[in-house]
């Protein structure tokens, strides 16, 4: 069972095709699912990005991924 503000496996299955996992050089990329869960936590809780729990990764990484998805129209496709 998914925790509060986190996608269930079923919900992730519906939207996962909108997120493209890239594999490049350098530091391994944190999973899009984890980043999306962090975005949902911020948007649903109303908390500031900097107050996001560490389990979602660095707040700045989650925010950067959110901005990219927003600018690409990923949320509009949902």
PDB file with one MODEL, atoms N, CA, C and O in Angstrom:
MODEL        1
ATOM      1  N   UNK A   1       0.838  -1.181   0.000  1.00  0.00           N
ATOM      2  CA  UNK A   1       0.000   0.000   0.000  1.00  0.00           C
ATOM      3  C   UNK A   1       0.884   1.246   0.000  1.00  0.00           C
ATOM      4  O   UNK A   1       1.862   1.329   0.743  1.00  0.00           O
ATOM      5  N   UNK A   2       0.530   2.197  -0.832  1.00  0.00           N
ATOM      6  CA  UNK A   2       1.305   3.431  -0.937  1.00  0.00           C
ATOM      7  C   UNK A   2       1.077   4.307   0.290  1.00  0.00           C
ATOM      8  O   UNK A   2      -0.010   4.340   0.866  1.00  0.00           O
ATOM      9  N   UNK A   3       2.135   5.010   0.666  1.00  0.00           N
ATOM     10  CA  UNK A   3       2.009   5.957   1.767  1.00  0.00           C
ATOM     11  C   UNK A   3       1.233   7.176   1.283  1.00  0.00           C
ATOM     12  O   UNK A   3       1.027   7.364   0.084  1.00  0.00           O
ATOM     13  N   UNK A   4       0.816   7.982   2.218  1.00  0.00           N
ATOM     14  CA  UNK A   4       0.098   9.206   1.882  1.00  0.00           C
ATOM     15  C   UNK A   4       0.955  10.065   0.950  1.00  0.00           C
ATOM     16  O   UNK A   4       2.157  10.213   1.173  1.00  0.00           O
ATOM     17  N   UNK A   5       0.349  10.623  -0.077  1.00  0.00           N
ATOM     18  CA  UNK A   5       0.992  11.475  -1.080  1.00  0.00           C
ATOM     19  C   UNK A   5       1.910  10.704  -2.023  1.00  0.00           C
ATOM     20  O   UNK A   5       2.648  11.327  -2.786  1.00  0.00           O
ATOM     21  N   UNK A   6       1.893   9.389  -1.999  1.00  0.00           N
ATOM     22  CA  UNK A   6       2.730   8.614  -2.901  1.00  0.00           C
ATOM     23  C   UNK A   6       1.846   7.793  -3.824  1.00  0.00           C
ATOM     24  O   UNK A   6       0.778   7.329  -3.425  1.00  0.00           O
ATOM     25  N   UNK A   7       2.296   7.616  -5.059  1.00  0.00           N
ATOM     26  CA  UNK A   7       1.524   6.860  -6.036  1.00  0.00           C
ATOM     27  C   UNK A   7       1.532   5.370  -5.709  1.00  0.00           C
ATOM     28  O   UNK A   7       2.551   4.818  -5.294  1.00  0.00           O
ATOM     29  N   UNK A   8       0.397   4.739  -5.900  1.00  0.00           N
ATOM     30  CA  UNK A   8       0.333   3.285  -5.782  1.00  0.00           C
ATOM     31  C   UNK A   8       0.978   2.685  -7.032  1.00  0.00           C
ATOM     32  O   UNK A   8       1.214   3.390  -8.013  1.00  0.00           O
ATOM     33  N   UNK A   9       1.260   1.391  -6.993  1.00  0.00           N
ATOM     34  CA  UNK A   9       1.817   0.712  -8.162  1.00  0.00           C
ATOM     35  C   UNK A   9       0.868   0.822  -9.349  1.00  0.00           C
ATOM     36  O   UNK A   9       1.306   0.991 -10.486  1.00  0.00           O
ATOM     37  N   UNK A  10      -0.417   0.726  -9.086  1.00  0.00           N
ATOM     38  CA  UNK A  10      -1.423   0.820 -10.146  1.00  0.00           C
ATOM     39  C   UNK A  10      -1.414   2.213 -10.783  1.00  0.00           C
ATOM     40  O   UNK A  10      -1.440   2.336 -12.008  1.00  0.00           O
ATOM     41  N   UNK A  11      -1.378   3.248  -9.963  1.00  0.00           N
ATOM     42  CA  UNK A  11      -1.360   4.619 -10.482  1.00  0.00           C
ATOM     43  C   UNK A  11      -0.067   4.892 -11.253  1.00  0.00           C
ATOM     44  O   UNK A  11      -0.095   5.553 -12.291  1.00  0.00           O
ATOM     45  N   UNK A  12       1.064   4.390 -10.753  1.00  0.00           N
ATOM     46  CA  UNK A  12       2.331   4.577 -11.454  1.00  0.00           C
ATOM     47  C   UNK A  12       2.283   3.886 -12.818  1.00  0.00           C
ATOM     48  O   UNK A  12       2.813   4.407 -13.799  1.00  0.00           O
ATOM     49  N   UNK A  13       1.654   2.726 -12.880  1.00  0.00           N
ATOM     50  CA  UNK A  13       1.526   2.016 -14.150  1.00  0.00           C
ATOM     51  C   UNK A  13       0.782   2.823 -15.201  1.00  0.00           C
ATOM     52  O   UNK A  13       1.062   2.705 -16.394  1.00  0.00           O
ATOM     53  N   UNK A  14      -0.158   3.636 -14.764  1.00  0.00           N
ATOM     54  CA  UNK A  14      -0.943   4.461 -15.689  1.00  0.00           C
ATOM     55  C   UNK A  14      -0.104   5.607 -16.258  1.00  0.00           C
ATOM     56  O   UNK A  14      -0.225   5.924 -17.441  1.00  0.00           O
ATOM     57  N   UNK A  15       0.737   6.228 -15.444  1.00  0.00           N
ATOM     58  CA  UNK A  15       1.472   7.423 -15.878  1.00  0.00           C
ATOM     59  C   UNK A  15       2.939   7.171 -16.219  1.00  0.00           C
ATOM     60  O   UNK A  15       3.606   8.075 -16.723  1.00  0.00           O
ATOM     61  N   UNK A  16       3.452   5.995 -15.964  1.00  0.00           N
ATOM     62  CA  UNK A  16       4.894   5.754 -16.116  1.00  0.00           C
ATOM     63  C   UNK A  16       5.406   5.982 -17.532  1.00  0.00           C
ATOM     64  O   UNK A  16       6.570   6.343 -17.707  1.00  0.00           O
ATOM     65  N   UNK A  17       4.575   5.782 -18.537  1.00  0.00           N
ATOM     66  CA  UNK A  17       5.021   5.982 -19.919  1.00  0.00           C
ATOM     67  C   UNK A  17       5.318   7.447 -20.235  1.00  0.00           C
ATOM     68  O   UNK A  17       5.988   7.738 -21.226  1.00  0.00           O
ATOM     69  N   UNK A  18       4.834   8.361 -19.416  1.00  0.00           N
ATOM     70  CA  UNK A  18       5.094   9.786 -19.634  1.00  0.00           C
ATOM     71  C   UNK A  18       6.494  10.190 -19.183  1.00  0.00           C
ATOM     72  O   UNK A  18       6.969  11.276 -19.515  1.00  0.00           O
ATOM     73  N   UNK A  19       7.143   9.328 -18.438  1.00  0.00           N
ATOM     74  CA  UNK A  19       8.452   9.631 -17.877  1.00  0.00           C
ATOM     75  C   UNK A  19       9.492   8.735 -18.528  1.00  0.00           C
ATOM     76  O   UNK A  19       9.379   7.509 -18.504  1.00  0.00           O
ATOM     77  N   UNK A  20      10.511   9.364 -19.111  1.00  0.00           N
ATOM     78  CA  UNK A  20      11.542   8.628 -19.828  1.00  0.00           C
ATOM     79  C   UNK A  20      12.775   8.534 -18.946  1.00  0.00           C
ATOM     80  O   UNK A  20      13.370   9.547 -18.579  1.00  0.00           O
ATOM     81  N   UNK A  21      13.151   7.311 -18.612  1.00  0.00           N
ATOM     82  CA  UNK A  21      14.360   7.096 -17.821  1.00  0.00           C
ATOM     83  C   UNK A  21      15.564   7.220 -18.748  1.00  0.00           C
ATOM     84  O   UNK A  21      15.658   6.497 -19.740  1.00  0.00           O
ATOM     85  N   UNK A  22      16.473   8.115 -18.437  1.00  0.00           N
ATOM     86  CA  UNK A  22      17.678   8.278 -19.240  1.00  0.00           C
ATOM     87  C   UNK A  22      18.870   7.741 -18.466  1.00  0.00           C
ATOM     88  O   UNK A  22      18.938   7.836 -17.240  1.00  0.00           O
ATOM     89  N   UNK A  23      19.788   7.187 -19.203  1.00  0.00           N
ATOM     90  CA  UNK A  23      21.003   6.652 -18.595  1.00  0.00           C
ATOM     91  C   UNK A  23      22.185   7.306 -19.300  1.00  0.00           C
ATOM     92  O   UNK A  23      22.435   7.055 -20.479  1.00  0.00           O
ATOM     93  N   UNK A  24      22.884   8.117 -18.588  1.00  0.00           N
ATOM     94  CA  UNK A  24      24.029   8.805 -19.171  1.00  0.00           C
ATOM     95  C   UNK A  24      25.241   8.647 -18.283  1.00  0.00           C
ATOM     96  O   UNK A  24      25.291   7.796 -17.395  1.00  0.00           O
ATOM     97  N   UNK A  25      26.186   9.470 -18.544  1.00  0.00           N
ATOM     98  CA  UNK A  25      27.406   9.450 -17.741  1.00  0.00           C
ATOM     99  C   UNK A  25      27.195  10.223 -16.452  1.00  0.00           C
ATOM    100  O   UNK A  25      26.228  10.970 -16.303  1.00  0.00           O
ATOM    101  N   UNK A  26      28.104  10.030 -15.543  1.00  0.00           N
ATOM    102  CA  UNK A  26      28.045  10.781 -14.293  1.00  0.00           C
ATOM    103  C   UNK A  26      27.231  10.079 -13.224  1.00  0.00           C
ATOM    104  O   UNK A  26      27.056   8.861 -13.242  1.00  0.00           O
ATOM    105  N   UNK A  27      26.751  10.865 -12.314  1.00  0.00           N
ATOM    106  CA  UNK A  27      26.009  10.362 -11.162  1.00  0.00           C
ATOM    107  C   UNK A  27      24.710   9.700 -11.615  1.00  0.00           C
ATOM    108  O   UNK A  27      24.020  10.231 -12.485  1.00  0.00           O
ATOM    109  N   UNK A  28      24.369   8.544 -11.034  1.00  0.00           N
ATOM    110  CA  UNK A  28      23.114   7.878 -11.414  1.00  0.00           C
ATOM    111  C   UNK A  28      21.905   8.767 -11.121  1.00  0.00           C
ATOM    112  O   UNK A  28      21.836   9.420 -10.080  1.00  0.00           O
ATOM    113  N   UNK A  29      20.975   8.778 -12.036  1.00  0.00           N
ATOM    114  CA  UNK A  29      19.761   9.592 -11.920  1.00  0.00           C
ATOM    115  C   UNK A  29      18.804   8.933 -10.932  1.00  0.00           C
ATOM    116  O   UNK A  29      18.587   7.723 -10.984  1.00  0.00           O
ATOM    117  N   UNK A  30      18.233   9.731 -10.034  1.00  0.00           N
ATOM    118  CA  UNK A  30      17.226   9.218  -9.110  1.00  0.00           C
ATOM    119  C   UNK A  30      15.958   8.897  -9.889  1.00  0.00           C
ATOM    120  O   UNK A  30      15.670   9.539 -10.898  1.00  0.00           O
ATOM    121  N   UNK A  31      15.209   7.919  -9.433  1.00  0.00           N
ATOM    122  CA  UNK A  31      14.050   7.444 -10.191  1.00  0.00           C
ATOM    123  C   UNK A  31      12.975   8.514 -10.337  1.00  0.00           C
ATOM    124  O   UNK A  31      12.733   9.314  -9.433  1.00  0.00           O
ATOM    125  N   UNK A  32      12.341   8.500 -11.505  1.00  0.00           N
ATOM    126  CA  UNK A  32      11.263   9.452 -11.763  1.00  0.00           C
ATOM    127  C   UNK A  32      10.095   9.223 -10.816  1.00  0.00           C
ATOM    128  O   UNK A  32       9.416  10.173 -10.426  1.00  0.00           O
ATOM    129  N   UNK A  33       9.862   7.984 -10.448  1.00  0.00           N
ATOM    130  CA  UNK A  33       8.758   7.703  -9.527  1.00  0.00           C
ATOM    131  C   UNK A  33       9.011   8.357  -8.170  1.00  0.00           C
ATOM    132  O   UNK A  33       8.109   8.960  -7.588  1.00  0.00           O
ATOM    133  N   UNK A  34      10.219   8.238  -7.677  1.00  0.00           N
ATOM    134  CA  UNK A  34      10.573   8.855  -6.400  1.00  0.00           C
ATOM    135  C   UNK A  34      10.438  10.372  -6.485  1.00  0.00           C
ATOM    136  O   UNK A  34       9.932  11.014  -5.565  1.00  0.00           O
ATOM    137  N   UNK A  35      10.896  10.934  -7.601  1.00  0.00           N
ATOM    138  CA  UNK A  35      10.805  12.383  -7.792  1.00  0.00           C
ATOM    139  C   UNK A  35       9.346  12.828  -7.866  1.00  0.00           C
ATOM    140  O   UNK A  35       8.979  13.851  -7.287  1.00  0.00           O
ATOM    141  N   UNK A  36       8.513  12.064  -8.575  1.00  0.00           N
ATOM    142  CA  UNK A  36       7.097  12.411  -8.679  1.00  0.00           C
ATOM    143  C   UNK A  36       6.421  12.319  -7.314  1.00  0.00           C
ATOM    144  O   UNK A  36       5.582  13.155  -6.979  1.00  0.00           O
ATOM    145  N   UNK A  37       6.780  11.316  -6.533  1.00  0.00           N
ATOM    146  CA  UNK A  37       6.239  11.219  -5.174  1.00  0.00           C
ATOM    147  C   UNK A  37       6.624  12.450  -4.352  1.00  0.00           C
ATOM    148  O   UNK A  37       5.812  12.956  -3.577  1.00  0.00           O
ATOM    149  N   UNK A  38       7.849  12.930  -4.516  1.00  0.00           N
ATOM    150  CA  UNK A  38       8.278  14.142  -3.825  1.00  0.00           C
ATOM    151  C   UNK A  38       7.492  15.365  -4.269  1.00  0.00           C
ATOM    152  O   UNK A  38       7.109  16.196  -3.446  1.00  0.00           O
ATOM    153  N   UNK A  39       7.253  15.475  -5.568  1.00  0.00           N
ATOM    154  CA  UNK A  39       6.452  16.585  -6.100  1.00  0.00           C
ATOM    155  C   UNK A  39       5.051  16.532  -5.515  1.00  0.00           C
ATOM    156  O   UNK A  39       4.520  17.553  -5.078  1.00  0.00           O
ATOM    157  N   UNK A  40       4.452  15.352  -5.503  1.00  0.00           N
ATOM    158  CA  UNK A  40       3.098  15.206  -4.953  1.00  0.00           C
ATOM    159  C   UNK A  40       3.066  15.566  -3.476  1.00  0.00           C
ATOM    160  O   UNK A  40       2.106  16.174  -3.003  1.00  0.00           O
ATOM    161  N   UNK A  41       4.110  15.192  -2.748  1.00  0.00           N
ATOM    162  CA  UNK A  41       4.164  15.525  -1.324  1.00  0.00           C
ATOM    163  C   UNK A  41       4.124  17.033  -1.135  1.00  0.00           C
ATOM    164  O   UNK A  41       3.372  17.536  -0.300  1.00  0.00           O
ATOM    165  N   UNK A  42       4.929  17.758  -1.904  1.00  0.00           N
ATOM    166  CA  UNK A  42       4.973  19.220  -1.774  1.00  0.00           C
ATOM    167  C   UNK A  42       3.639  19.839  -2.166  1.00  0.00           C
ATOM    168  O   UNK A  42       3.107  20.680  -1.442  1.00  0.00           O
ATOM    169  N   UNK A  43       3.095  19.427  -3.310  1.00  0.00           N
ATOM    170  CA  UNK A  43       1.859  20.032  -3.801  1.00  0.00           C
ATOM    171  C   UNK A  43       0.664  19.724  -2.903  1.00  0.00           C
ATOM    172  O   UNK A  43      -0.188  20.586  -2.685  1.00  0.00           O
ATOM    173  N   UNK A  44       0.598  18.509  -2.385  1.00  0.00           N
ATOM    174  CA  UNK A  44      -0.549  18.128  -1.550  1.00  0.00           C
ATOM    175  C   UNK A  44      -0.428  18.629  -0.113  1.00  0.00           C
ATOM    176  O   UNK A  44      -1.435  18.942   0.521  1.00  0.00           O
ATOM    177  N   UNK A  45       0.788  18.708   0.400  1.00  0.00           N
ATOM    178  CA  UNK A  45       0.968  19.135   1.791  1.00  0.00           C
ATOM    179  C   UNK A  45       0.977  20.658   1.925  1.00  0.00           C
ATOM    180  O   UNK A  45       0.681  21.193   2.993  1.00  0.00           O
ATOM    181  N   UNK A  46       1.315  21.346   0.847  1.00  0.00           N
ATOM    182  CA  UNK A  46       1.405  22.797   0.908  1.00  0.00           C
ATOM    183  C   UNK A  46       2.692  23.293   1.547  1.00  0.00           C
ATOM    184  O   UNK A  46       2.850  24.490   1.787  1.00  0.00           O
ATOM    185  N   UNK A  47       3.603  22.382   1.820  1.00  0.00           N
ATOM    186  CA  UNK A  47       4.877  22.754   2.445  1.00  0.00           C
ATOM    187  C   UNK A  47       5.829  23.339   1.402  1.00  0.00           C
ATOM    188  O   UNK A  47       5.618  23.192   0.198  1.00  0.00           O
ATOM    189  N   UNK A  48       6.856  23.988   1.876  1.00  0.00           N
ATOM    190  CA  UNK A  48       7.885  24.530   0.990  1.00  0.00           C
ATOM    191  C   UNK A  48       8.766  23.393   0.479  1.00  0.00           C
ATOM    192  O   UNK A  48       8.901  22.359   1.133  1.00  0.00           O
ATOM    193  N   UNK A  49       9.362  23.593  -0.689  1.00  0.00           N
ATOM    194  CA  UNK A  49      10.242  22.575  -1.261  1.00  0.00           C
ATOM    195  C   UNK A  49      11.345  22.199  -0.281  1.00  0.00           C
ATOM    196  O   UNK A  49      11.686  21.023  -0.150  1.00  0.00           O
ATOM    197  N   UNK A  50      11.898  23.176   0.399  1.00  0.00           N
ATOM    198  CA  UNK A  50      13.006  22.918   1.326  1.00  0.00           C
ATOM    199  C   UNK A  50      12.588  22.081   2.536  1.00  0.00           C
ATOM    200  O   UNK A  50      13.444  21.522   3.222  1.00  0.00           O
ATOM    201  N   UNK A  51      11.296  21.989   2.803  1.00  0.00           N
ATOM    202  CA  UNK A  51      10.801  21.219   3.942  1.00  0.00           C
ATOM    203  C   UNK A  51      10.448  19.783   3.578  1.00  0.00           C
ATOM    204  O   UNK A  51       9.960  19.032   4.423  1.00  0.00           O
ATOM    205  N   UNK A  52      10.686  19.398   2.347  1.00  0.00           N
ATOM    206  CA  UNK A  52      10.355  18.056   1.880  1.00  0.00           C
ATOM    207  C   UNK A  52      11.204  17.011   2.620  1.00  0.00           C
ATOM    208  O   UNK A  52      12.392  17.240   2.844  1.00  0.00           O
ATOM    209  N   UNK A  53      10.613  15.871   3.001  1.00  0.00           N
ATOM    210  CA  UNK A  53      11.383  14.828   3.688  1.00  0.00           C
ATOM    211  C   UNK A  53      12.548  14.316   2.835  1.00  0.00           C
ATOM    212  O   UNK A  53      12.455  14.265   1.608  1.00  0.00           O
ATOM    213  N   UNK A  54      13.622  13.946   3.486  1.00  0.00           N
ATOM    214  CA  UNK A  54      14.830  13.484   2.800  1.00  0.00           C
ATOM    215  C   UNK A  54      14.622  12.192   2.024  1.00  0.00           C
ATOM    216  O   UNK A  54      15.412  11.880   1.132  1.00  0.00           O
ATOM    217  N   UNK A  55      13.581  11.437   2.340  1.00  0.00           N
ATOM    218  CA  UNK A  55      13.365  10.154   1.657  1.00  0.00           C
ATOM    219  C   UNK A  55      13.108  10.326   0.159  1.00  0.00           C
ATOM    220  O   UNK A  55      13.235   9.368  -0.604  1.00  0.00           O
ATOM    221  N   UNK A  56      12.748  11.537  -0.263  1.00  0.00           N
ATOM    222  CA  UNK A  56      12.510  11.807  -1.678  1.00  0.00           C
ATOM    223  C   UNK A  56      13.774  12.266  -2.401  1.00  0.00           C
ATOM    224  O   UNK A  56      13.753  12.471  -3.614  1.00  0.00           O
ATOM    225  N   UNK A  57      14.852  12.425  -1.681  1.00  0.00           N
ATOM    226  CA  UNK A  57      16.088  12.921  -2.271  1.00  0.00           C
ATOM    227  C   UNK A  57      16.238  14.408  -2.005  1.00  0.00           C
ATOM    228  O   UNK A  57      15.420  15.006  -1.307  1.00  0.00           O
ATOM    229  N   UNK A  58      17.284  15.003  -2.563  1.00  0.00           N
ATOM    230  CA  UNK A  58      17.501  16.441  -2.350  1.00  0.00           C
ATOM    231  C   UNK A  58      16.336  17.262  -2.904  1.00  0.00           C
ATOM    232  O   UNK A  58      15.875  17.025  -4.021  1.00  0.00           O
ATOM    233  N   UNK A  59      15.868  18.220  -2.120  1.00  0.00           N
ATOM    234  CA  UNK A  59      14.717  19.018  -2.553  1.00  0.00           C
ATOM    235  C   UNK A  59      15.002  19.735  -3.863  1.00  0.00           C
ATOM    236  O   UNK A  59      14.109  19.893  -4.695  1.00  0.00           O
ATOM    237  N   UNK A  60      16.242  20.170  -4.049  1.00  0.00           N
ATOM    238  CA  UNK A  60      16.578  20.906  -5.269  1.00  0.00           C
ATOM    239  C   UNK A  60      16.497  20.011  -6.505  1.00  0.00           C
ATOM    240  O   UNK A  60      16.146  20.479  -7.588  1.00  0.00           O
ATOM    241  N   UNK A  61      16.818  18.738  -6.350  1.00  0.00           N
ATOM    242  CA  UNK A  61      16.709  17.789  -7.461  1.00  0.00           C
ATOM    243  C   UNK A  61      15.251  17.552  -7.814  1.00  0.00           C
ATOM    244  O   UNK A  61      14.885  17.535  -8.989  1.00  0.00           O
ATOM    245  N   UNK A  62      14.423  17.372  -6.802  1.00  0.00           N
ATOM    246  CA  UNK A  62      12.992  17.161  -7.037  1.00  0.00           C
ATOM    247  C   UNK A  62      12.390  18.396  -7.701  1.00  0.00           C
ATOM    248  O   UNK A  62      11.597  18.273  -8.635  1.00  0.00           O
ATOM    249  N   UNK A  63      12.758  19.577  -7.229  1.00  0.00           N
ATOM    250  CA  UNK A  63      12.230  20.810  -7.808  1.00  0.00           C
ATOM    251  C   UNK A  63      12.687  20.982  -9.257  1.00  0.00           C
ATOM    252  O   UNK A  63      11.910  21.395 -10.118  1.00  0.00           O
ATOM    253  N   UNK A  64      13.938  20.665  -9.513  1.00  0.00           N
ATOM    254  CA  UNK A  64      14.469  20.768 -10.877  1.00  0.00           C
ATOM    255  C   UNK A  64      13.724  19.817 -11.820  1.00  0.00           C
ATOM    256  O   UNK A  64      13.395  20.189 -12.947  1.00  0.00           O
ATOM    257  N   UNK A  65      13.461  18.605 -11.362  1.00  0.00           N
ATOM    258  CA  UNK A  65      12.713  17.643 -12.179  1.00  0.00           C
ATOM    259  C   UNK A  65      11.286  18.132 -12.392  1.00  0.00           C
ATOM    260  O   UNK A  65      10.748  18.012 -13.493  1.00  0.00           O
ATOM    261  N   UNK A  66      10.661  18.690 -11.333  1.00  0.00           N
ATOM    262  CA  UNK A  66       9.312  19.257 -11.447  1.00  0.00           C
ATOM    263  C   UNK A  66       9.273  20.349 -12.513  1.00  0.00           C
ATOM    264  O   UNK A  66       8.377  20.362 -13.357  1.00  0.00           O
ATOM    265  N   UNK A  67      10.237  21.259 -12.476  1.00  0.00           N
ATOM    266  CA  UNK A  67      10.269  22.352 -13.461  1.00  0.00           C
ATOM    267  C   UNK A  67      10.404  21.818 -14.880  1.00  0.00           C
ATOM    268  O   UNK A  67       9.754  22.315 -15.799  1.00  0.00           O
ATOM    269  N   UNK A  68      11.242  20.811 -15.056  1.00  0.00           N
ATOM    270  CA  UNK A  68      11.405  20.219 -16.380  1.00  0.00           C
ATOM    271  C   UNK A  68      10.113  19.606 -16.883  1.00  0.00           C
ATOM    272  O   UNK A  68       9.719  19.826 -18.029  1.00  0.00           O
ATOM    273  N   UNK A  69       9.450  18.833 -16.024  1.00  0.00           N
ATOM    274  CA  UNK A  69       8.182  18.202 -16.414  1.00  0.00           C
ATOM    275  C   UNK A  69       7.119  19.250 -16.695  1.00  0.00           C
ATOM    276  O   UNK A  69       6.350  19.117 -17.648  1.00  0.00           O
ATOM    277  N   UNK A  70       7.070  20.288 -15.876  1.00  0.00           N
ATOM    278  CA  UNK A  70       6.095  21.359 -16.084  1.00  0.00           C
ATOM    279  C   UNK A  70       6.329  22.036 -17.430  1.00  0.00           C
ATOM    280  O   UNK A  70       5.387  22.270 -18.186  1.00  0.00           O
ATOM    281  N   UNK A  71       7.575  22.346 -17.721  1.00  0.00           N
ATOM    282  CA  UNK A  71       7.906  23.032 -18.967  1.00  0.00           C
ATOM    283  C   UNK A  71       7.681  22.153 -20.194  1.00  0.00           C
ATOM    284  O   UNK A  71       7.391  22.665 -21.276  1.00  0.00           O
ATOM    285  N   UNK A  72       7.811  20.836 -20.038  1.00  0.00           N
ATOM    286  CA  UNK A  72       7.599  19.899 -21.145  1.00  0.00           C
ATOM    287  C   UNK A  72       6.126  19.549 -21.337  1.00  0.00           C
ATOM    288  O   UNK A  72       5.766  18.915 -22.328  1.00  0.00           O
ATOM    289  N   UNK A  73       5.276  19.956 -20.402  1.00  0.00           N
ATOM    290  CA  UNK A  73       3.851  19.660 -20.505  1.00  0.00           C
ATOM    291  C   UNK A  73       3.468  18.276 -20.010  1.00  0.00           C
ATOM    292  O   UNK A  73       2.385  17.784 -20.327  1.00  0.00           O
ATOM    293  N   UNK A  74       4.341  17.644 -19.238  1.00  0.00           N
ATOM    294  CA  UNK A  74       4.069  16.297 -18.733  1.00  0.00           C
ATOM    295  C   UNK A  74       2.814  16.267 -17.874  1.00  0.00           C
ATOM    296  O   UNK A  74       2.019  15.334 -17.982  1.00  0.00           O
ATOM    297  N   UNK A  75       2.624  17.262 -17.031  1.00  0.00           N
ATOM    298  CA  UNK A  75       1.453  17.276 -16.150  1.00  0.00           C
ATOM    299  C   UNK A  75       0.171  17.509 -16.937  1.00  0.00           C
ATOM    300  O   UNK A  75      -0.891  17.017 -16.553  1.00  0.00           O
ATOM    301  N   UNK A  76       0.259  18.252 -18.032  1.00  0.00           N
ATOM    302  CA  UNK A  76      -0.914  18.456 -18.889  1.00  0.00           C
ATOM    303  C   UNK A  76      -1.352  17.143 -19.538  1.00  0.00           C
ATOM    304  O   UNK A  76      -2.540  16.934 -19.784  1.00  0.00           O
ATOM    305  N   UNK A  77      -0.396  16.264 -19.813  1.00  0.00           N
ATOM    306  CA  UNK A  77      -0.703  14.973 -20.428  1.00  0.00           C
ATOM    307  C   UNK A  77      -1.357  14.004 -19.450  1.00  0.00           C
ATOM    308  O   UNK A  77      -2.012  13.046 -19.859  1.00  0.00           O
ATOM    309  N   UNK A  78      -1.177  14.255 -18.167  1.00  0.00           N
ATOM    310  CA  UNK A  78      -1.783  13.379 -17.166  1.00  0.00           C
ATOM    311  C   UNK A  78      -3.278  13.587 -17.154  1.00  0.00           C
ATOM    312  O   UNK A  78      -3.985  12.943 -16.379  1.00  0.00           O
TER     313      UNK A  78
ENDMDL
END
